[in-house]
């Protein structure tokens, strides 16, 4: 018997429903299927990332652009004077 497991957070490429996609293995191949619309296909063995991942605050420094480093982000220094 084949064990089918739901993929948390996965979105069906056909109907767009989230958390309705499950995967299973059969004859050494991985498959996914949607329980809502019946969509099914074979999963890629080595999926490639389309484009570059977004730059975040935890991205390595070499991936961040210099434009982000040069922005002052509206920060102003305030000095409190004694009276």
JOSUL-V299120 format. One record per residue. RES is the residue in one small letter. PHI is phi in degrees with one decimal (999 if undefined). Layout:
res->RES phi->PHI
res->RES phi->PHI
This chain:
res->x phi->999
res->x phi->-84.8
res->x phi->-89.3
res->x phi->-108.1
res->x phi->-119.9
res->x phi->-73.7
res->x phi->-101.1
res->x phi->-63.0
res->x phi->81.2
res->x phi->-72.1
res->x phi->-113.0
res->x phi->-66.8
res->x phi->-70.1
res->x phi->-92.4
res->x phi->-100.3
res->x phi->84.0
res->x phi->-75.9
res->x phi->-92.1
res->x phi->60.8
res->x phi->-118.4
res->x phi->-100.8
res->x phi->-127.1
res->x phi->-123.0
res->x phi->-154.9
res->x phi->-111.8
res->x phi->-148.3
res->x phi->57.2
res->x phi->80.6
res->x phi->-107.7
res->x phi->-97.9
res->x phi->-126.8
res->x phi->-128.4
res->x phi->-148.4
res->x phi->-99.6
res->x phi->-79.8
res->x phi->-84.6
res->x phi->-111.0
res->x phi->88.9
res->x phi->-57.6
res->x phi->-151.6
res->x phi->-157.8
res->x phi->-85.9
res->x phi->-80.3
res->x phi->-68.7
res->x phi->-73.0
res->x phi->-127.3
res->x phi->-66.3
res->x phi->-102.2
res->x phi->-83.2
res->x phi->-81.0
res->x phi->81.0
res->x phi->-99.8
res->x phi->-66.9
res->x phi->-66.5
res->x phi->-79.3
res->x phi->-122.7
res->x phi->-70.0
res->x phi->-105.7
res->x phi->-69.0
res->x phi->-57.9
res->x phi->-58.9
res->x phi->-69.4
res->x phi->-88.3
res->x phi->-76.9
res->x phi->-82.4
res->x phi->-69.2
res->x phi->-61.6
res->x phi->-66.0
res->x phi->-74.0
res->x phi->-88.7
res->x phi->-74.1
res->x phi->-93.4
res->x phi->55.5
res->x phi->73.1
res->x phi->-80.2
res->x phi->-125.5
res->x phi->-86.7
res->x phi->-115.7
res->x phi->-111.8
res->x phi->-98.9
res->x phi->-95.8
res->x phi->-76.0
res->x phi->-115.6
